[in-house]
Amino acid sequence: MTIRFNKWAVLFLLFPGANLSAEDSGFRNTGAQVRFVGSQVCASCHAGIFATYAKTAMGRSMALGNSATGNALPVPFTVFDSDSGEYFEVSRKDGDYYQSVYAVDHAGKEIFRQAWKLPFVIGAGENGFGFLLQRDGYLFEAPLTYYTKSRVWSFSPGYERRNLAFTRPVIAECVGCHSARPRPIYEKAALYRNPPFEELAIGCENCHGPGALHVAERRAGLAPPGGKDTSIVNPARLTETLADNICMKCHQGGDVRVMQPGRHMEDFRPGTRLDDVVAIFKAPLSKDAASQSVLLEHYYSMTLSRCYRGSSGRLRCTSCHDPHKEPSVEEAGSFYRAKCLSCHAASDCKLALADRTKTSPADACASCHMPKRTVTTITHAALTEHRVIAKPDEPYPSEAFAPAADPTTGLFHLTAGDVRAEKIPPLTLFQAYAGLIRDGHTEFSERANAMLDQLARASPRNPGVLSALARRAMNRQGPEAVDEAIGYFTAAIQDGSPAAEDFLLLAGLYGRKKQNAESISILRRGMAANPYVREFPESLAAQHMSSGEYRDASAVIRKGLEIFPDDVALRALQKKIQDATLDGSAGP
């Protein structure tokens, strides 16, 4: 018997599930079984598109630290941190960038110095160039960033709140928006496989989805079934919602982003609903909200514009932005003006031509209606206002305030699409409320407590639920509340909580009860699981000292200072031991 193989049957065997019922978009590469191939494979057939894309900000979002992108940066340069009394320095040697931290005593002699090579640079230079370093497979943000507009080295975003030197973790949810495909180990914050990235800069498959099915069919010479190529996502053929979901993955912060239970950001596939992977929520604005309130939220800002509301939602990100080609600084004014004039007439502008030519660029609609504004949360940075405004003092529309929010949740569910509030997983909604409360939205406390009671009954062994129950118990007074919190934290850790804070809080509760041995045991377990969290050696050394175990405390401090030489708290504990040893109170 002769067995004949059909080309399509062979492809089905290679890509199981790829031909099954199409997801929302109708494209067949949205399933988890379809592999990624990398942008260079795409470039072999789409050379022209790839060449222009590689010049865009997304195409240059990340590179090797010694790449040409960063070789023109002015070095050496030193920044002094007055809070810690430490110096941060950037230098270059043999084409590689290095950053170091050091401190000096009153005589000018160095107390310590720590330097790290910077293997990755982040950013296309529109606002600046940041750097990453690797420590035993962990990725951390370098403390200094070069800000291109002000032409100065200064502290990286986030360091204005707390300077962690070379131990500010780079988690997958963040670096995933600056790179193509990171390779995180999710059980360990900031730990990555080797190499940490399958591809550096944002690539073709970030927007079009994995390309293996498309490549296989084209190389096999197969004509697209039905005349339309559904082997790879074409965002132009998606609905407005699904197309914008691709952009929202990175260009919509919201007040809180919550990973759906059991999902990771790498699970998202273009052409599917972003809400299936991450839910983005926003609290209603207050009536006195400043324009900066939504400046970092490009999609939400756009939805508040009269242009978006007047189009009945048909306006989308790609109505104005061509992901494959970016206009130069000289071209930008006329490029975006043409986009505006595709809907508006030039005569709609009531400003005199003489006044319009004074704008920069001249007669550019965006100069007045989408101005650049300073980002208060990111030093030396400015972003474009995407809430297209008619006048500088234009108020927010009614859609931004509480009456327009979902009455069931009190929130704007920005990734909802057609999802009803009752379909939001309870754990997702609770995490949203918890995140908002941490940011000062205490008006959601009652809703959060009700959700937590519901989850305690439905998911009693969930580590996140147990941790939240422990924190709630800590807010009550009395020894019974302490014991209850200890029980919940212990269960959370036993059931797999990776959160460093759970270990630290549990150890602190044992310390309050003078159960030092238990506290020390928990701190050692937490430190083994989180080797680059400086609070562990700080707390462990302090706990040994409170038990009179100065020799053990000294050993912890010495090891801690090898990892965190800039740690002021450890040095203070070290001096306390030295002083106690001199006066004999520390014992032999």
VMD Tcl script that draws the C-alpha trace (Angstrom):
set ca {
  {0.00 0.00 0.00}
  {1.33 3.42 -0.97}
  {1.00 6.15 1.58}
  {0.76 9.66 0.18}
  {1.58 12.66 2.35}
  {-0.12 15.98 1.85}
  {2.08 19.05 2.47}
  {-0.57 20.50 4.76}
  {-0.72 17.23 6.73}
  {3.04 17.34 7.24}
  {2.81 20.92 8.51}
  {0.03 19.90 10.88}
  {2.34 17.26 12.35}
  {5.13 19.83 12.70}
  {2.85 22.40 14.32}
  {0.22 20.54 16.35}
  {-2.69 22.77 17.17}
  {-1.73 25.43 14.62}
  {-4.59 24.47 12.31}
  {-7.16 23.99 15.02}
  {-9.96 26.44 15.63}
  {-8.48 29.90 15.19}
  {-8.36 32.23 18.15}
  {-10.00 35.64 18.22}
  {-8.04 36.99 15.26}
  {-8.28 34.07 12.84}
  {-4.51 33.83 12.57}
  {-2.97 30.40 13.05}
  {0.31 31.30 14.74}
  {-1.23 32.44 18.03}
  {-0.95 29.07 19.76}
  {1.78 28.31 22.28}
  {3.01 25.42 20.09}
  {4.27 27.67 17.29}
  {7.96 28.47 17.68}
  {9.77 31.79 17.33}
  {12.46 32.07 14.68}
  {14.09 35.46 15.32}
  {14.12 38.69 13.33}
  {17.11 37.73 11.20}
  {15.06 34.93 9.64}
  {12.31 37.44 8.86}
  {14.89 39.80 7.36}
  {16.00 37.18 4.84}
  {12.72 37.69 2.94}
  {11.63 41.12 4.15}
  {14.95 42.93 3.84}
  {13.52 46.35 2.96}
  {11.05 46.46 5.83}
  {13.66 45.15 8.25}
  {16.20 47.75 7.18}
  {13.86 50.65 7.98}
  {12.55 49.00 11.14}
  {16.07 48.49 12.49}
  {16.48 52.28 12.52}
  {13.39 52.88 14.66}
  {13.45 53.29 18.44}
  {11.93 49.83 18.90}
  {14.48 48.32 16.55}
  {17.26 49.85 18.68}
  {15.70 49.26 22.11}
  {18.52 47.05 23.40}
  {22.03 46.21 22.29}
  {25.27 44.81 23.61}
  {26.94 47.20 26.02}
  {29.94 47.71 23.76}
  {27.84 48.42 20.67}
  {28.26 51.50 18.51}
  {25.06 52.87 20.05}
  {26.79 53.79 23.24}
  {30.41 54.36 22.20}
  {29.97 58.12 21.84}
  {28.92 58.67 25.44}
  {31.16 60.99 27.46}
  {33.31 59.13 29.96}
  {34.75 59.08 32.54}
  {32.07 60.73 34.66}
  {31.43 60.73 38.41}
  {28.19 61.38 40.31}
  {28.12 61.94 44.09}
  {25.20 60.66 46.16}
  {24.91 63.00 49.12}
  {22.46 60.71 50.95}
  {24.88 57.78 51.16}
  {28.14 59.75 50.86}
  {29.19 57.49 47.98}
  {30.58 58.14 44.51}
  {29.32 56.48 41.34}
  {31.59 56.44 38.33}
  {31.22 55.37 34.70}
  {34.25 54.53 32.55}
  {35.20 52.61 29.44}
  {38.01 50.11 28.89}
  {38.80 48.13 25.74}
  {35.44 49.19 24.27}
  {33.39 48.00 27.25}
  {31.54 50.23 29.70}
  {32.01 49.85 33.45}
  {30.32 51.45 36.43}
  {31.68 51.51 39.95}
  {30.73 52.67 43.41}
  {33.21 53.78 46.05}
  {33.50 55.77 49.26}
  {36.38 57.61 50.89}
  {37.20 58.45 54.49}
  {38.01 61.89 55.89}
  {41.58 61.57 54.66}
  {40.45 60.82 51.12}
  {41.43 57.13 51.32}
  {39.07 54.67 49.64}
  {37.01 52.61 52.07}
  {35.75 50.27 49.35}
  {35.29 50.11 45.59}
  {33.13 47.81 43.51}
  {33.07 47.83 39.69}
  {30.98 45.96 37.17}
  {31.16 45.47 33.42}
  {27.93 46.45 31.64}
  {27.04 43.83 29.00}
  {23.75 45.37 27.84}
  {22.60 48.88 26.98}
  {18.88 49.75 26.97}
  {17.30 52.58 25.00}
  {17.49 54.10 21.55}
  {18.69 57.42 22.94}
  {15.50 59.44 22.57}
  {15.54 59.99 26.33}
  {18.71 58.20 27.31}
  {20.85 55.08 27.55}
  {20.58 52.79 30.56}
  {22.68 49.72 31.30}
  {22.29 46.25 32.79}
  {24.82 44.08 34.60}
  {24.91 40.37 35.40}
  {25.72 38.80 38.75}
  {25.64 34.97 38.88}
  {22.84 34.86 36.32}
  {20.84 37.68 37.93}
  {20.23 40.93 36.02}
  {20.40 44.31 37.73}
  {20.00 47.89 36.62}
  {23.18 49.96 36.63}
  {22.91 53.02 38.89}
  {23.85 55.61 36.24}
  {22.00 56.46 33.02}
  {23.07 58.85 30.30}
  {20.26 61.33 29.57}
  {20.58 62.56 26.01}
  {18.43 65.68 26.20}
  {20.33 67.16 29.13}
  {23.60 65.51 28.03}
  {24.48 64.37 31.51}
  {25.03 61.17 33.46}
  {22.70 60.93 36.44}
  {20.97 58.31 38.53}
  {18.79 55.79 36.73}
  {14.98 55.86 37.06}
  {13.96 54.57 40.48}
  {17.22 55.49 42.17}
  {15.79 58.81 43.25}
  {13.59 56.84 45.67}
  {16.25 54.43 46.91}
  {19.82 53.94 45.80}
  {20.49 50.20 45.63}
  {23.79 50.55 43.77}
  {24.23 47.33 41.77}
  {21.38 45.33 43.31}
  {18.22 46.86 41.80}
  {16.61 43.77 40.22}
  {15.51 43.71 36.61}
  {12.34 41.63 36.49}
  {10.97 40.04 33.33}
  {7.81 42.17 33.29}
  {9.97 45.28 32.90}
  {12.78 44.19 30.60}
  {10.26 42.41 28.36}
  {9.18 45.79 27.02}
  {12.73 46.80 26.13}
  {13.81 43.56 24.47}
  {12.62 40.87 22.10}
  {12.53 37.69 24.17}
  {14.00 37.54 27.68}
  {14.53 34.12 29.27}
  {13.58 34.53 32.94}
  {13.41 31.89 35.63}
  {10.17 33.04 37.19}
  {10.63 31.27 40.51}
  {13.58 33.59 41.22}
  {13.17 37.33 40.81}
  {15.73 38.74 38.34}
  {17.33 35.34 37.62}
  {17.67 34.43 33.92}
  {18.83 31.53 31.82}
  {22.10 31.72 29.91}
  {21.99 33.69 27.69}
  {19.34 35.92 29.29}
  {17.88 37.00 25.91}
  {16.97 35.02 22.81}
  {17.06 38.30 20.91}
  {18.01 41.74 22.16}
  {16.06 44.59 20.56}
  {12.30 44.44 20.09}
  {11.85 42.27 17.01}
  {9.41 41.36 14.29}
  {7.73 38.63 16.34}
  {6.92 40.98 19.21}
  {4.11 42.36 17.02}
  {3.55 39.62 14.44}
  {3.80 36.60 16.72}
  {6.01 33.52 16.33}
  {7.11 32.96 12.74}
  {7.90 29.24 12.43}
  {4.57 28.31 10.83}
  {4.80 31.18 8.33}
  {8.41 30.33 7.41}
  {7.63 26.64 6.98}
  {4.66 27.30 4.70}
  {6.47 29.85 2.56}
  {9.55 27.64 2.20}
  {7.31 24.73 1.26}
  {5.87 26.87 -1.54}
  {2.32 26.61 -0.23}
  {-0.19 29.18 -1.37}
  {-2.08 30.84 1.51}
  {-5.36 28.96 2.04}
  {-8.30 31.02 0.86}
  {-5.98 33.63 -0.62}
  {-5.26 35.23 2.77}
  {-2.11 34.45 4.67}
  {-3.18 33.47 8.18}
  {0.14 31.84 9.07}
  {1.39 34.98 10.80}
  {-0.40 37.90 12.44}
  {-0.82 41.05 10.38}
  {-1.82 43.76 12.89}
  {-3.40 45.81 10.09}
  {-6.00 43.05 9.67}
  {-6.86 42.83 13.37}
  {-9.78 44.51 15.05}
  {-8.98 47.84 16.69}
  {-9.00 46.20 20.12}
  {-6.66 43.33 19.26}
  {-4.31 45.62 17.36}
  {-4.11 48.08 20.24}
  {-3.58 45.20 22.67}
  {-0.19 44.62 21.05}
  {0.83 48.21 21.78}
  {-0.79 48.25 25.23}
  {1.45 45.40 26.36}
  {4.24 47.97 26.74}
  {2.71 51.41 26.20}
  {-0.02 51.29 28.82}
  {1.01 51.36 32.42}
  {-2.30 51.99 34.16}
  {-2.45 52.36 37.92}
  {-1.91 48.62 38.35}
  {-1.06 45.69 36.08}
  {-1.93 42.21 37.34}
  {-0.74 38.95 35.81}
  {-3.65 36.57 35.41}
  {-3.40 33.46 37.63}
  {-0.81 31.04 36.28}
  {0.29 33.29 33.42}
  {3.51 35.09 32.54}
  {4.04 37.96 30.14}
  {5.79 35.69 27.63}
  {2.48 33.81 27.26}
  {0.98 36.72 25.33}
  {0.68 36.21 21.58}
  {-0.15 39.06 19.20}
  {-3.62 38.53 17.78}
  {-5.02 37.36 21.11}
  {-6.53 39.28 24.02}
  {-3.95 40.89 26.28}
  {-6.39 40.51 29.18}
  {-5.96 36.74 29.02}
  {-2.38 37.27 30.25}
  {-2.30 40.61 32.06}
  {-5.19 42.75 33.28}
  {-4.63 46.50 33.43}
  {-6.78 48.60 35.75}
  {-7.05 52.30 36.48}
  {-8.71 54.17 39.30}
  {-10.95 57.06 38.23}
  {-9.18 60.41 38.11}
  {-9.96 63.07 40.66}
  {-11.39 66.35 39.42}
  {-8.14 68.19 40.13}
  {-5.93 65.64 38.29}
  {-2.93 67.16 36.53}
  {-2.21 66.38 32.89}
  {0.82 64.32 33.95}
  {-1.55 61.86 35.64}
  {-1.89 59.88 32.39}
  {1.28 60.97 30.59}
  {2.92 57.54 30.84}
  {-0.27 55.83 29.67}
  {-0.31 56.33 25.93}
  {-3.32 54.17 25.13}
  {-5.51 55.50 27.93}
  {-4.51 59.06 27.07}
  {-5.56 58.43 23.49}
  {-8.97 57.12 24.58}
  {-9.60 60.38 26.46}
  {-9.01 62.47 23.34}
  {-11.85 63.96 21.34}
  {-10.32 62.34 18.24}
  {-10.71 58.85 19.70}
  {-14.19 59.43 21.07}
  {-15.27 61.10 17.84}
  {-14.13 58.09 15.83}
  {-16.25 55.70 17.93}
  {-13.06 53.89 18.87}
  {-11.86 53.34 15.30}
  {-8.76 55.45 15.94}
  {-5.94 53.11 16.86}
  {-2.24 53.43 17.66}
  {-1.21 52.58 14.10}
  {-3.50 55.28 12.70}
  {-0.62 57.66 13.39}
  {2.38 55.40 14.00}
  {4.04 53.21 11.39}
  {5.89 50.55 13.42}
  {8.15 49.77 10.44}
  {9.37 53.29 9.79}
  {9.99 56.27 12.01}
  {10.19 59.81 10.66}
  {13.37 61.73 11.33}
  {13.35 64.77 13.61}
  {13.22 66.96 10.51}
  {10.36 64.95 8.97}
  {8.27 64.46 12.11}
  {6.34 67.74 11.98}
  {5.06 67.31 8.44}
  {4.62 63.53 8.84}
  {2.25 63.82 11.79}
  {0.58 66.93 10.37}
  {-0.39 64.81 7.37}
  {-1.91 62.27 9.75}
  {-4.02 65.00 11.34}
  {-5.10 66.35 7.96}
  {-6.33 62.91 6.92}
  {-9.32 63.66 9.19}
  {-9.21 67.43 9.67}
  {-9.07 70.30 7.20}
  {-6.25 72.83 7.40}
  {-8.90 75.55 7.76}
  {-10.06 73.93 11.03}
  {-7.11 75.53 12.81}
  {-8.11 79.00 14.04}
  {-4.56 80.04 14.84}
  {-3.11 82.51 12.35}
  {-0.54 81.07 9.94}
  {2.08 83.51 11.22}
  {1.63 82.12 14.73}
  {1.63 78.51 13.53}
  {4.98 78.97 11.83}
  {6.46 80.00 15.18}
  {5.86 76.56 16.62}
  {8.62 73.97 16.64}
  {8.50 72.33 14.18}
  {6.80 75.04 12.14}
  {3.06 74.60 11.53}
  {3.07 71.20 13.22}
  {-0.31 70.29 14.72}
  {1.30 68.23 17.50}
  {3.27 71.24 18.76}
  {0.06 72.66 20.24}
  {-2.28 69.69 20.45}
  {0.15 66.95 21.58}
  {2.88 68.87 23.41}
  {5.94 67.35 25.03}
  {5.63 67.36 28.80}
  {8.16 66.70 31.53}
  {7.79 63.33 33.24}
  {7.81 64.02 36.95}
  {8.58 60.39 37.83}
  {11.56 60.06 35.44}
  {14.37 62.57 35.76}
  {15.49 64.41 32.60}
  {12.68 62.87 30.50}
  {9.81 64.26 28.44}
  {7.01 62.44 26.64}
  {4.35 63.34 24.13}
  {0.86 64.08 25.46}
  {-1.39 61.54 23.70}
  {-4.62 63.10 24.94}
  {-5.06 65.28 21.86}
  {-6.20 68.60 23.29}
  {-7.78 71.63 21.65}
  {-6.45 74.07 24.28}
  {-3.66 73.83 26.88}
  {-6.13 73.99 29.78}
  {-8.67 71.58 28.30}
  {-10.27 69.58 31.15}
  {-10.50 65.82 31.20}
  {-13.71 64.41 29.70}
  {-16.38 62.87 31.90}
  {-15.16 59.42 30.81}
  {-12.14 59.82 33.14}
  {-14.12 60.14 36.37}
  {-15.88 57.82 38.80}
  {-19.39 57.82 37.24}
  {-17.92 56.28 34.09}
  {-16.13 53.46 35.93}
  {-17.56 49.96 36.21}
  {-20.06 50.15 39.08}
  {-19.26 46.58 40.13}
  {-15.53 47.16 40.61}
  {-15.22 50.95 40.81}
  {-12.35 50.68 38.30}
  {-11.58 51.15 34.64}
  {-10.59 47.74 33.29}
  {-8.49 48.91 30.35}
  {-7.84 45.48 28.85}
  {-11.40 44.24 29.34}
  {-12.78 44.37 25.81}
  {-16.06 42.50 26.12}
  {-15.20 40.89 29.48}
  {-17.85 41.58 32.13}
  {-16.79 42.42 35.68}
  {-18.17 39.16 37.04}
  {-15.75 37.28 34.76}
  {-12.64 38.83 36.33}
  {-10.84 36.15 38.39}
  {-11.28 37.09 42.07}
  {-7.52 36.81 42.70}
  {-6.85 39.24 39.84}
  {-9.32 41.78 41.16}
  {-7.99 41.49 44.71}
  {-4.42 42.05 43.52}
  {-5.62 45.11 41.62}
  {-7.18 46.57 44.76}
  {-4.10 45.69 46.83}
  {-1.82 47.45 44.35}
  {-4.00 50.54 44.32}
  {-4.11 50.66 48.13}
  {-0.29 50.52 48.25}
  {-0.29 53.60 46.01}
  {-2.57 55.49 48.38}
  {-6.04 54.63 47.01}
  {-7.44 53.69 50.41}
  {-10.97 54.13 49.07}
  {-10.71 50.52 47.86}
  {-9.88 49.05 51.29}
  {-13.41 47.83 51.99}
  {-13.68 46.13 48.59}
  {-10.25 44.54 49.08}
  {-11.17 43.11 52.48}
  {-14.35 41.61 51.09}
  {-12.42 40.05 48.20}
  {-9.82 38.64 50.60}
  {-12.52 36.98 52.72}
  {-13.91 35.42 49.56}
  {-10.49 34.17 48.49}
  {-9.72 32.78 51.94}
  {-12.69 30.46 51.49}
  {-12.13 29.65 47.80}
  {-8.30 29.45 47.64}
  {-7.08 28.76 51.21}
  {-3.71 27.38 50.06}
  {-2.79 30.10 47.58}
  {0.53 31.68 48.74}
  {-0.57 35.17 47.67}
  {-3.83 34.86 49.60}
  {-2.05 33.53 52.69}
  {0.45 36.37 52.52}
  {-2.36 38.94 52.27}
  {-4.15 37.36 55.24}
  {-0.92 37.59 57.23}
  {-0.51 41.27 56.42}
  {-4.08 41.97 57.45}
  {-3.53 40.19 60.75}
  {-0.40 42.28 61.34}
  {-2.53 45.43 61.24}
  {-4.44 44.27 64.31}
  {-3.15 44.59 67.86}
  {-2.44 41.88 70.39}
  {-0.48 38.62 70.68}
  {-3.23 36.59 69.02}
  {-2.91 38.69 65.88}
  {0.86 38.11 65.85}
  {0.39 34.35 66.14}
  {-2.23 34.43 63.37}
  {0.13 36.35 61.10}
  {2.96 33.91 61.84}
  {0.69 31.02 60.90}
  {-0.33 32.58 57.61}
  {3.22 33.58 56.61}
  {4.53 30.11 57.52}
  {1.86 28.48 55.35}
  {2.56 30.90 52.49}
  {6.27 30.01 52.49}
  {5.55 26.28 52.80}
  {3.21 26.52 49.82}
  {5.85 28.15 47.66}
  {5.81 31.91 48.19}
  {9.02 33.30 46.62}
  {8.47 36.80 48.03}
  {11.47 38.05 50.02}
  {9.17 40.29 52.02}
  {7.25 37.28 53.36}
  {10.46 35.85 54.85}
  {11.49 39.22 56.29}
  {8.11 39.94 57.85}
  {7.86 36.44 59.34}
  {11.34 36.77 60.83}
  {10.37 40.14 62.28}
  {7.29 38.65 63.92}
  {9.39 35.91 65.52}
  {11.77 38.63 66.69}
  {8.91 40.49 68.39}
  {8.16 37.31 70.32}
  {11.86 36.91 71.26}
  {11.98 33.65 69.35}
  {15.40 34.44 67.96}
  {16.28 30.93 66.80}
  {13.14 30.78 64.64}
  {13.82 34.25 63.30}
  {17.41 33.37 62.38}
  {16.29 30.15 60.66}
  {13.73 31.98 58.51}
  {16.24 34.71 57.58}
  {18.79 32.12 56.48}
  {16.21 30.39 54.32}
  {15.14 33.70 52.81}
  {18.73 34.76 52.14}
  {19.48 31.47 50.38}
  {16.48 32.02 48.12}
  {17.16 35.75 47.61}
  {20.96 36.22 47.67}
  {20.88 39.83 46.43}
  {18.33 41.30 48.85}
  {20.40 43.33 51.29}
  {17.74 43.34 54.02}
  {18.54 39.68 54.77}
  {22.14 40.09 55.97}
  {21.14 43.33 57.71}
  {18.32 41.62 59.63}
  {20.26 38.41 60.23}
  {23.26 40.25 61.68}
  {20.99 42.34 63.91}
  {19.19 39.20 65.12}
  {22.48 37.48 65.98}
  {23.55 40.59 67.89}
  {20.31 40.70 69.86}
  {21.03 37.08 70.85}
  {24.57 38.00 71.95}
  {26.05 36.01 69.04}
  {28.55 38.63 67.95}
  {30.89 36.20 66.21}
  {28.06 34.92 64.02}
  {26.92 38.50 63.39}
  {30.43 39.48 62.28}
  {30.55 36.57 59.84}
  {27.21 37.60 58.32}
  {28.37 41.21 58.03}
  {31.65 40.28 56.33}
  {29.88 38.13 53.78}
  {27.18 40.75 53.29}
  {29.72 43.50 52.63}
  {31.35 41.34 49.94}
  {28.05 41.51 48.04}
  {26.87 44.94 49.22}
  {30.02 46.99 49.99}
  {27.93 50.17 49.87}
  {25.50 48.96 52.57}
  {25.48 51.70 55.20}
  {23.38 49.64 57.64}
  {25.86 46.73 57.60}
  {28.77 49.09 58.19}
  {26.92 50.66 61.13}
  {26.36 47.20 62.64}
  {30.03 46.36 62.05}
  {31.11 49.49 63.94}
  {28.69 48.69 66.75}
  {30.33 45.28 67.16}
  {33.81 46.82 67.06}
  {32.86 49.36 69.73}
  {31.25 46.65 71.86}
  {34.36 44.48 71.53}
  {36.59 47.33 72.66}
  {34.60 47.98 75.82}
  {34.16 44.28 76.51}
  {30.38 44.14 76.22}
  {30.55 41.86 73.18}
  {32.30 39.14 75.08}
  {35.33 37.16 73.87}
}
mol new
graphics top color blue
foreach p $ca { graphics top sphere $p radius 0.5 }
foreach p [lrange $ca 0 end-1] q [lrange $ca 1 end] { graphics top cylinder $p $q radius 0.2 }
display resetview
